[in-house]
Amino acid sequence: MKRLTSWLALAAFSLVPVQAEEGMWTFNNFPVQKVQQQYGFKPSQSWLDNLRLSSVRLAGGCSASFVSPEGLVITNHHCMSTCIQQLSTPDQDYMKQGFYAKTLADEIKCTDVELNVLVNISDVTARVTKATQGLSDQKFNDAQKAEFSKIEKACAENDRFRCDVVSLYQGGIYHKNHRSS
């Protein structure tokens, strides 16, 4: 009887219409009108800028967020496990015992971890399209890589900033993402 009840509950649940919110958007192409129509909230450009500047990418591939004006970042434990192990001592195993800083001065910093913040997004589609126009296969790839390299090199202001050209929508759009480290 228990098994039959479980199957009936599962069958009833499967009749409930469920719809996922689909989509991923870049910060410079956020569907403001759609969000406003569907949820009654119209995010302003300053709100989106604040969200973008609060988001962090760890160079190892994890995402994170600023949670304080002083630069405290929150992320998943596995993203920082190497640093946590490196900061541990024979007397203090942070992996096992954890750590709590009572004051800003008590915080322990992971100096070998690189954090990137997306400062600006620029559309460079016309430039990349012009550089690869009429080319195919290896010539296209070589011209595209060369143009990416030119764009990224011209963008590098100093050691704290860098740019990455990213291909979106299977090469339909190219963005130059200006990041600070």
N, C-alpha and C positions, 0 to 999 in steps of 0.2 A: 504493500500500500504506500509506503514511504517513497519508493521509486516512482510510482504512478503519480503521486502528488508533485514530485519534483519535475516530472516531464510535463505535467499540466501547467505548472507555474512557468516553466521555460516557454511552452507554447503560447501562453497568454502574454508573456513579456515580449515575445517576438512579433506580436500583433500591434504593439505600440509603435507608432511612427517615430523614428529617431533620425535626426538630420545633423550632420556635422557641419561646423563652420569651416569652410575651405578657404585656402589661400595664404600666401605669404607675399608681403609687399615690402618694397624698399621704402626707406624713410622719405625719399623725395617723390614717391608715387603712391602715397597712402590714400585709400579710398574714403576720404573724409565724408563725402555726400552719402555714400552707402552706409557708413557707420551711423551718421546722423539719422537717416531714414529708418534704419532697422532698430537702433538702440536709443535714439533721442539724445545722443551725446555728440557734439561737434568738437573734435580735438583741434585746438588752435596750432598754428605753426610753432609757437613758443613751447607748447606742451609737447609736441613731437620732437622738437630740438632737445628739450630737457630729457626726454626718454632716451633719445639717441646718445646723448652725452653721458647718461647714467649707465649705459650698457658697455660692458667690457668684454674683450676677447682675450683669453690667455693664449700666448703664442703656441702652447701645446695643443690647442684645439678646443678647449673648454670655453663656455660662456660664464659670465659673472656679472655682478652689478655693484655699483658704488652704493654704500649704505650710510655714508657719513661725508660731511664736507671736507674732512681731513684725509680722505682717500681710503677708508676702510672698505674692503671688498668682500662680498659673500659669493661663494661658489660651492660646488659639490666637493665632498671630502676626497674622492679619488683623484680629483684634479690637482690637489695639493699634497698628496701622500709622499711624493719624493722629497719635497721641501720639509714636510713635517718630520720625516725620518732624518734628514740632514741636520735639523735643528735639535733633535733629541740628543741626550747625553746618557751616559751609563746611569746617572742618578735620576734623570727625568726623561721617561719614555712618553713623548707626547702622543704617539699613536695609540698607546694603551690607556694613558691617564688623562689625555686631553689637556687643554690649557684655557685659562680665563684671565684676561688682562683687566685689572680693576681701573687702570688709568691709561691714557694715551701713552705715557712714558713707559708703561709696562708691556706694551705690545712688542711682539717679536716679528721682525720683518723677513720676508722671503726675498732676499736681494737678487737671487738668480732667476726669478720668475718675471717674464716680460708680459706687460699688460698693454693692450692696444685699445684706443678709443677712436671711434669713427667720427672725425672732425667735420668732414665735408664730402659730398658726393657730387661729381661732375659728369655730365653725359659727354662721352668722347666718341660716340657712334660714328659721326660724320668723318672724323679724322681716321678712324680705323677702316671704315668702309672705303674711303678714298685710297688709302695705302694698299688695299687688297683688291681693288676693283679690277675685274677681268682676269684674275689669277685663279688657279685651282691647284688642288693637291699640295705637293711639297712647296711650290712657289707661294701659294696662299699662306700656308703655315709659316714659312720663313718670313714673309712680309708682315704677317700679323705679329709674330714674336718680336720682330725688329721695331715695329711701331709701339707695341706695348712697352718695350725697353726704353725707347725714347721718351715716352710719356712719363714713365715711372722715374727715370733719371732726372728729367727736368723738374719734377715735383719735389725731389729731396732737398729740403731747406737746410737741415742739419741732422744730427744723429737722433734727435727726438721725433722727427717726422719722416714718414715714408708714404708712398702711394702704391697701390696695387690696382692694376686694371683687371676688371672681372667681366666675364661674358655672362649675360643674362638672356633668358628665353632662347636658348640654343643659338646664340650669336646674333640675335635680333637687335640687341642693345648692348653697348659696352659702357661701363661706368668706371671712372677713376675714383677710387676710394682713398681719401686722404686720412691717414691715421697718425695719432700721436702715440708714443711709447713711454 
